[in-house]
Amino acid sequence: MDENEYRSAYQGINTLKCVFEKSILTQNCGCLYHEKFNLAEREGIRCTSADRQNHCNQFLNACRKQAQFALHLTEIVGNLLPHSKEVQVQKGALLGLAPHLPNLPDTPIEDIAALIEQAVELSEGDILNYPFEELIPSISHHPPRPRRSRRHRRND
């Protein structure tokens, strides 16, 4: 399956994409409303609730915009960030919503939707009223995942 076919099939299967897909695929984040699927030996995540997906999308877009300076970016085109920066924003923002948890790459987050809903309640029903400046330190200080060794052993 070439990349264009894969993307087309992926969009057909994943009609309600989980915006925290990258964090969930790190295998230490979860959500009550996520559902995994496999396509061409790859995993994908879809959301099972349009309302929750909308809240998550609004929250994450606002976090990206607010974190732009902290990430040393001059602009974010179409809400697209490099993979490591995207995970940094996603996981750092979620850990900022739960300040009792350590800000480490392997810190587990049980339910993303519950954290987002708490933020919606704190902002009186409109997530865009949330004080995102409180999340910036958590985002900017969130360390990247340690790199895996790519050394290959030779069997001589």
Contact map, one row per residue, 1 for C-alpha under 8 A:
111011000000000000000000000000000000000100000000000000000000000000000000000000000000000000000000000000000000000000000000000000000000000000000000000000000000
111111000000000000000000000000000000000000000000000000000000000000000000000000000000000000000000000000000000000000000000000000000000000000000000000000000000
111111100000000000000000000000000000000000000000000000000000000000000000000000000000000000000000000000000000000000000000000000000000000000000000000000000000
011111110000000000000000000000000000000000000000000000000000000000000000000000000000000000000000000000000000000000000000000000000000000000000000000000000000
111111111000000000000000000000000000000000000000000000000000000000000000000000000000000000000000000000000000000000000000000000000000000000000000000000000000
111111111100000000000000000000000000001100000000000000000000000000000000000000000000000000000000000000000000000000000000000000000000000000000000000000000000
001111111110000000000000000000000000000000000000000000000000000000000000000000000000000000000000000000000000000000000000000000000000000000000000000000000000
000111111111000000000000000000000000000000000000000000000000000000000000000000000000000000000000000000000000000000000000000000000000000000000000000000000000
000011111111100000000000000000000000000000000000000000000000000000000000000000000000000000000000000000000000000000000000000000000000000000000000000000000000
000001111111110000000000000000000000001000000000000000000000000000000000000000000000000000000000000000000000000000000000000000000000000000000000000000000000
000000111111111000000000000000000000000000000000000000000000000000000000000000000000000000000000000000000000000000000000000000000000000000000000000000000000
000000011111111000000000000000000000000000000000000000000000000000000000000000000000000000000000000000000000000000000000000000000000000000000000000000000000
000000001111111000000000000000000000000000000000000000000000000000000000000000000000000000000000000000000000000000000000000000000000000000000000000000000000
000000000111111110000000000000000000000000011100000000000000000000000000000000000000000000000000000000000000000000000000000000000000000000000000000000000000
000000000011111110000000000000000000000000000100000000000000000000000000000000000000000000000000000000000000000000000000000000000000000000000000000000000000
000000000000011111000000000000000000000000000111010010000000000000000000000000000000000000000000000000000000000000000000000000000000000000000000000000000000
000000000000011111101000000000000000000000001110000010000000000000000000000000000000000000000000000000000000000000000000000000000000000000000000000000000000
000000000000000111111000000000000100000000001110000010000000000000000000000000000000000000000000000000000000000000000000000000000000000000000000000000000000
000000000000000011111100000000000000000000000000000010011001000000000000000000000000000000000000000000000000000000000000000000000000000000000000000000000000
000000000000000001111111000000000000000000000000000000010000000000000000000000000000000001000000000000000000000000000000000000000000000000000000000000000000
000000000000000011111111100000000000000000011100000000000000000000000000000000000000000000000000000000000000000000000000000000000000000000000000000000000000
000000000000000000111111110000000000000000000000000000000000000000000000000000000000011000000000000000000000000000000000000000000000000000000000000000000000
000000000000000000011111111110000000000000000000000000000000000000000000000000000000001001100000000000000000000000000000000000000000000000000000000000000000
000000000000000000011111111111100000000000001000000000000000000000000000000000000000000000000000000000000000000000000000000000000000000000000000000000000000
000000000000000000001111111110000000000000111000000000000000000000000000000000000000000000000000000000000000000000000000000000000000000000000000000000000000
000000000000000000000111111110000000000000000000000000000000000000000000000000000000000000000000000000000000000000000000000000000000000000000000000000000000
000000000000000000000011111111000000000000000000000000000000000000000000000000000000000000000000000000000000000000000000000000000000000000000000000000000000
000000000000000000000011111111000000000000000000000000000000000000000000000000000000000000000000000000000111110000000000000000000000000000000000000000000000
000000000000000000000011111111100000000000000000000000000000000000000000000000000000000000000000000000000001111100000000000000000000000000000000000000000000
000000000000000000000001001111110100000000000000000000000000000000000000000000000000000000000000000000000000111100000000000000000000000000000000000000000000
000000000000000000000001000011111100000000000000000000000000000000000000000000000000000000000000000000000000011111000000000000000000000000000000000000000000
000000000000000000000000000001111100000000000000000000000000000000000000000000000000000000000000000000000000001110000000000000000000000000000000000000000000
000000000000000000000000000000111110000000000011100100000000000000000000000000000000000000000000000000000000000010000000000000000000000000000000000000000000
000000000000000001000000000001111111000000001111000000000000000000000000000000000000000000000000000000000000000000000000000000000000000000000000000000000000
000000000000000000000000000000001111100000001111000000000000000000000000000000000000000000000000000000000000000000000000000000000000000000000000000000000000
000000000000000000000000000000000111110000111100000000000000000000000000000000000000000000000000000000000000000000000000000000000000000000000000000000000000
000000000000000000000000000000000011111000111100000000000000000000000000000000000000000000000000000000000000000000000000000000000000000000000000000000000000
000000000000000000000000000000000001111111110000000000000000000000000000000000000000000000000000000000000000000000000000000000000000000000000000000000000000
000001000100000000000000000000000000111111110000000000000000000000000000000000000000000000000000000000000000000000000000000000000000000000000000000000000000
100001000000000000000000000000000000011111000000000000000000000000000000000000000000000000000000000000000000000000000000000000000000000000000000000000000000
000000000000000000000000000000000000011111100000000000000000000000000000000000000000000000000000000000000000000000000000000000000000000000000000000000000000
000000000000000000000000000000000000011111110000000000000000000000000000000000000000000000000000000000000000000000000000000000000000000000000000000000000000
000000000000000000000000100000000001111011111000000000000000000000000000000000000000000000000000000000000000000000000000000000000000000000000000000000000000
000000000000010000001000100000000001111001111100000000000000000000000000000000000000000000000000000000000000000000000000000000000000000000000000000000000000
000000000000010011001001100000000111100000111110000000000000000000000000000000000000000000000000000000000000000000000000000000000000000000000000000000000000
000000000000011111001000000000000111100000011111000000000000000000000000000000000000000000000000000000000000000000000000000000000000000000000000000000000000
000000000000000111000000000000001110000000001111110110000000000000000000000000000000000000000000000000000000000000000000000000000000000000000000000000000000
000000000000000100000000000000001110000000000111110000000000000000000000000000000000000000000000000000000000000000000000000000000000000000000000000000000000
000000000000000000000000000000001000000000000011111110000000000000000000000000000000000000000000000000000000000000000000000000000000000000000000000000000000
000000000000000100000000000000000000000000000011111111000000000000000000000000000000000000000000000000000000000000000000000000000000000000000000000000000000
000000000000000000000000000000000000000000000000111111100000000000000000000000000000000000000000000000000000000000000000000000000000000000000000000000000000
000000000000000000000000000000001000000000000010111111110000000000000000000000000000000000000000000000000000000010000000000000000000000000000000000000000000
000000000000000111100000000000000000000000000010111111111000000000000000000000000000000000000000000000000000000000000000000000000000000000000000000000000000
000000000000000000000000000000000000000000000000011111111100000000000000000000000000000000000000000000000000000000000000000000000000000000000000000000000000
000000000000000000000000000000000000000000000000001111111110000000000000000000000000000000000000000000000000000000011001000000100000000000000000000000000000
000000000000000000110000000000000000000000000000000111111111000000000000000000000000000000000000000000000000000010010000000000000000000000000000000000000000
000000000000000000100000000000000000000000000000000011111111100000000000000000000000000000000000000000000000000000000000000000000000000000000000000000000000
000000000000000000000000000000000000000000000000000001111111110000000000000000000000000000000000000000000000000000000000000000110000000000000000000000000000
000000000000000000000000000000000000000000000000000000111111111000000000000000000000000000000000000000000000000000010000000000110000000000000000000000000000
000000000000000000100000000000000000000000000000000000011111111100000000000000000000000011000000000000000000000000000000000000000000000000000000000000000000
000000000000000000000000000000000000000000000000000000001111111110000000000000100000000000000000000000000000000000000000000000000000000000000000000000000000
000000000000000000000000000000000000000000000000000000000111111111000000000000000000000000000000000000000000000000000000000000010001000000000000000000000000
000000000000000000000000000000000000000000000000000000000011111111100000000000000000000010001000000000000000000000000000000000000001001000000000000000000000
000000000000000000000000000000000000000000000000000000000001111111110000000100100000000010000000000000000000000000000000000000000000000000000000000000000000
000000000000000000000000000000000000000000000000000000000000111111110000000100000000000000000000000000000000000000000000000000000000000000000000000000000000
000000000000000000000000000000000000000000000000000000000000011111111000000000000000000000000000000000000000000000000000000000000001100100000000000000000000
000000000000000000000000000000000000000000000000000000000000001111111110000000000000000010000000000000000000000000000000000000000000000100110000000000000000
000000000000000000000000000000000000000000000000000000000000000111111111111100000000000000000000000000000000000000000000000000000000000000000000000000000000
000000000000000000000000000000000000000000000000000000000000000001111111110000000000000000000000000000000000000000000000000000000000000000000000000000000000
000000000000000000000000000000000000000000000000000000000000000000111111100000000000000000000000000000000000000000000000000000000000000100110000000000000000
000000000000000000000000000000000000000000000000000000000000000000111111100000000000100000000000000000000000000000000000000000000000000000010000000000000000
000000000000000000000000000000000000000000000000000000000000000000011111110000000000000000000000000000000000000000000000000000000000000000000000000000000000
000000000000000000000000000000000000000000000000000000000000000000011111111100000000000000000000000000000000000000000000000000000000000000000000000000000000
000000000000000000000000000000000000000000000000000000000000000000011001111100000000000000000000000000000000000000000000000000000000000000000000000000000000
000000000000000000000000000000000000000000000000000000000000000000010000111110000000000000000000000000000000000000000000000000000000000000000000000000000000
000000000000000000000000000000000000000000000000000000000000000110010000111111111000000000000000000000000000000000000000000000000000000000000000000000000000
000000000000000000000000000000000000000000000000000000000000000000000000001111110000000000000000000000000000000000000000000000000000000000000000000000000000
000000000000000000000000000000000000000000000000000000000000000000000000000111110000000000000000000000000000000000000000000000000000000000000000000000000000
000000000000000000000000000000000000000000000000000000000000100100000000000111111000000000000000000000000000000000000000000000000000000000000000000000000000
000000000000000000000000000000000000000000000000000000000000000000000000000111111100010000000000000000000000000000000000000000000000000000000000000000000000
000000000000000000000000000000000000000000000000000000000000000000000000000100111110110000000000000000000000000000000000000000000000000000000000000000000000
000000000000000000000000000000000000000000000000000000000000000000000000000000011111110000000000000000000000000000000000000000000000000000000000000000000000
000000000000000000000000000000000000000000000000000000000000000000000000000000001111111000000000000000000000000000000000000000000000000000000000000000000000
000000000000000000000000000000000000000000000000000000000000000000000000000000000111111100000000000000000000000000000000000000000000000000000001000000000000
000000000000000000000000000000000000000000000000000000000000000000000010000000001111111110000000000000000000000000000000000000000000000000000000000000000000
000000000000000000000100000000000000000000000000000000000000000000000000000000011111111111000000000000000000000000000000000000000000000000000000000000000000
000000000000000000000110000000000000000000000000000000000000000000000000000000000011111111110000000000000000000000000000000000000000000000000000000000000000
000000000000000000000000000000000000000000000000000000000000000000000000000000000001111111110000000000000000000000000000000000000000000000110111000000000000
000000000000000000000000000000000000000000000000000000000001001100100000000000000000111111111000000000000000000000000000000000000000000000100000000000000000
000000000000000000010010000000000000000000000000000000000001000000000000000000000000011111111100000000000000000000000000000000000000000000100000000000000000
000000000000000000000010000000000000000000000000000000000000000000000000000000000000001111111110000000001000000000000000000000000000000000100100000000000000
000000000000000000000000000000000000000000000000000000000000000000000000000000000000001111111111000000100000000000000000000000000000001001111100000000000000
000000000000000000000000000000000000000000000000000000000000001000000000000000000000000011111111100000000000000000000000000000000000001101100000000000000000
000000000000000000000000000000000000000000000000000000000000000000000000000000000000000001111111110000000000100100100000000000000000000000000000000000000000
000000000000000000000000000000000000000000000000000000000000000000000000000000000000000000111111111011100000000000000000000000000000000001000000000000000000
000000000000000000000000000000000000000000000000000000000000000000000000000000000000000000011111111000000000000000000000000000000000011111100000000000000000
000000000000000000000000000000000000000000000000000000000000000000000000000000000000000000001111111000000000000000100010000000000000001000000000000000000000
000000000000000000000000000000000000000000000000000000000000000000000000000000000000000000000111111110000000000000100000000000000000000000000000000000000000
000000000000000000000000000000000000000000000000000000000000000000000000000000000000000000000011111111000000000000000000000000000000000000000000000000000000
000000000000000000000000000000000000000000000000000000000000000000000000000000000000000000000000011111000000000000000000000000000000000000000000000000000000
000000000000000000000000000000000000000000000000000000000000000000000000000000000000000000000010011111100010000000000000000000000000000000000000000000000000
000000000000000000000000000000000000000000000000000000000000000000000000000000000000000000000010001111110010000000000000000000000000000000000000000000000000
000000000000000000000000000000000000000000000000000000000000000000000000000000000000000000010010000011111010000000000000000000000000000001001110000000000000
000000000000000000000000000000000000000000000000000000000000000000000000000000000000000000000000000001111110000000000000000000000000000000000110000000000000
000000000000000000000000000000000000000000000000000000000000000000000000000000000000000000100000000000111110000000000000000000000000000000000111100000000000
000000000000000000000000000100000000000000000000000000000000000000000000000000000000000000000000000000011111000000000000000000000000000000000000100000000000
000000000000000000000000000100000000000000000000000000000000000000000000000000000000000000000000000011111111100000000000000000000000000000000000000000000000
000000000000000000000000000110000000000000000000000000000000000000000000000000000000000000000000000000000111110000000000000000000000000000000000000000000000
000000000000000000000000000111000000000000000000000000000000000000000000000000000000000000000100000000000011111100000000000000000000000000000000000000000000
000000000000000000000000000111100000000000000000000000000000000000000000000000000000000000000000000000000001111100000000000000000000000000000000000000000000
000000000000000000000000000011110000000000000000000000000000000000000000000000000000000000000000000000000000111111100000000000000000000000000000000000000000
000000000000000000000000000011110000000000000000000000000000000000000000000000000000000000000100000000000000111111110000000000000000000000000000000000000000
000000000000000000000000000000111000000000000000000100010000000000000000000000000000000000000000000000000000001111111000000000000000000000000000000000000000
000000000000000000000000000000100000000000000000000000000000000000000000000000000000000000000000000000000000001111111100000000000000000000000000000000000000
000000000000000000000000000000000000000000000000000000000000000000000000000000000000000000000100110000000000001111111110000000000000000000000000000000000000
000000000000000000000000000000000000000000000000000000110010000000000000000000000000000000000000000000000000000111111111000000000000000000000000000000000000
000000000000000000000000000000000000000000000000000000100000000000000000000000000000000000000000000000000000000011111111100000000000000000000000000000000000
000000000000000000000000000000000000000000000000000000000000000000000000000000000000000000000000000000000000000001111111110000000000000000000000000000000000
000000000000000000000000000000000000000000000000000000000000000000000000000000000000000000000000100000000000000000111111111000100100000000000000000000000000
000000000000000000000000000000000000000000000000000000100000000000000000000000000000000000000000000000000000000000011111111111100100000000000000000000000000
000000000000000000000000000000000000000000000000000000000000000000000000000000000000000000000000000000000000000000001111111110000000000000000000000000000000
000000000000000000000000000000000000000000000000000000000000000000000000000000000000000000000000000000000000000000000111111110000100000000000000000000000000
000000000000000000000000000000000000000000000000000000000000000000000000000000000000000000000000000000000000000000000011111111111100000000000000000000000000
000000000000000000000000000000000000000000000000000000000000000000000000000000000000000000000000000000000000000000000001111111101000000000000000000000000000
000000000000000000000000000000000000000000000000000000000000000000000000000000000000000000000000000000000000000000000001111111100000000000000000000000000000
000000000000000000000000000000000000000000000000000000000000000000000000000000000000000000000000000000000000000000000001001111111100000000000000000000000000
000000000000000000000000000000000000000000000000000000100110000000000000000000000000000000000000000000000000000000000011001111111100000000000000000000000000
000000000000000000000000000000000000000000000000000000000110010000000000000000000000000000000000000000000000000000000000001001111100000000000000000000000000
000000000000000000000000000000000000000000000000000000000000000000000000000000000000000000000000000000000000000000000000001101111110000000000000000000000000
000000000000000000000000000000000000000000000000000000000000000000000000000000000000000000000000000000000000000000000011011001111111000000000000000000000000
000000000000000000000000000000000000000000000000000000000000000000000000000000000000000000000000000000000000000000000000000000001111111000000000000000000000
000000000000000000000000000000000000000000000000000000000000011001000000000000000000000000000000000000000000000000000000000000000111111100000000000000000000
000000000000000000000000000000000000000000000000000000000000000001000000000000000000000000000000000000000000000000000000000000000011111110000000000000000000
000000000000000000000000000000000000000000000000000000000000000000000000000000000000000000000001000000000000000000000000000000000011111110000000000000000000
000000000000000000000000000000000000000000000000000000000000001000000000000000000000000000011001100000000000000000000000000000000011111111100000000000000000
000000000000000000000000000000000000000000000000000000000000000001100100000000000000000000001001000000000000000000000000000000000001111111110000000000000000
000000000000000000000000000000000000000000000000000000000000000000000000000000000000000000000001000000000000000000000000000000000000111111111000000000000000
000000000000000000000000000000000000000000000000000000000000000000000000000000000000000000011011000000100000000000000000000000000000001111111100000000000000
000000000000000000000000000000000000000000000000000000000000000000100100000000000000000111111001000000000000000000000000000000000000001111111100000000000000
000000000000000000000000000000000000000000000000000000000000000000100110000000000000000100010000000000000000000000000000000000000000000111111100000000000000
000000000000000000000000000000000000000000000000000000000000000000000000000000000000000000010000000000100000000000000000000000000000000011111110000000000000
000000000000000000000000000000000000000000000000000000000000000000000000000000000000000100110000000000111000000000000000000000000000000001111111000000000000
000000000000000000000000000000000000000000000000000000000000000000000000000000000000000100000000000000111000000000000000000000000000000000001111100000000000
000000000000000000000000000000000000000000000000000000000000000000000000000000000001000100000000000000001000000000000000000000000000000000000111110000000000
000000000000000000000000000000000000000000000000000000000000000000000000000000000000000000000000000000001100000000000000000000000000000000000011111000000000
000000000000000000000000000000000000000000000000000000000000000000000000000000000000000000000000000000000000000000000000000000000000000000000001111100000000
000000000000000000000000000000000000000000000000000000000000000000000000000000000000000000000000000000000000000000000000000000000000000000000000111110000000
000000000000000000000000000000000000000000000000000000000000000000000000000000000000000000000000000000000000000000000000000000000000000000000000011111000000
000000000000000000000000000000000000000000000000000000000000000000000000000000000000000000000000000000000000000000000000000000000000000000000000001111100000
000000000000000000000000000000000000000000000000000000000000000000000000000000000000000000000000000000000000000000000000000000000000000000000000000111110000
000000000000000000000000000000000000000000000000000000000000000000000000000000000000000000000000000000000000000000000000000000000000000000000000000011111000
000000000000000000000000000000000000000000000000000000000000000000000000000000000000000000000000000000000000000000000000000000000000000000000000000001111100
000000000000000000000000000000000000000000000000000000000000000000000000000000000000000000000000000000000000000000000000000000000000000000000000000000111110
000000000000000000000000000000000000000000000000000000000000000000000000000000000000000000000000000000000000000000000000000000000000000000000000000000011111
000000000000000000000000000000000000000000000000000000000000000000000000000000000000000000000000000000000000000000000000000000000000000000000000000000001111
000000000000000000000000000000000000000000000000000000000000000000000000000000000000000000000000000000000000000000000000000000000000000000000000000000000111
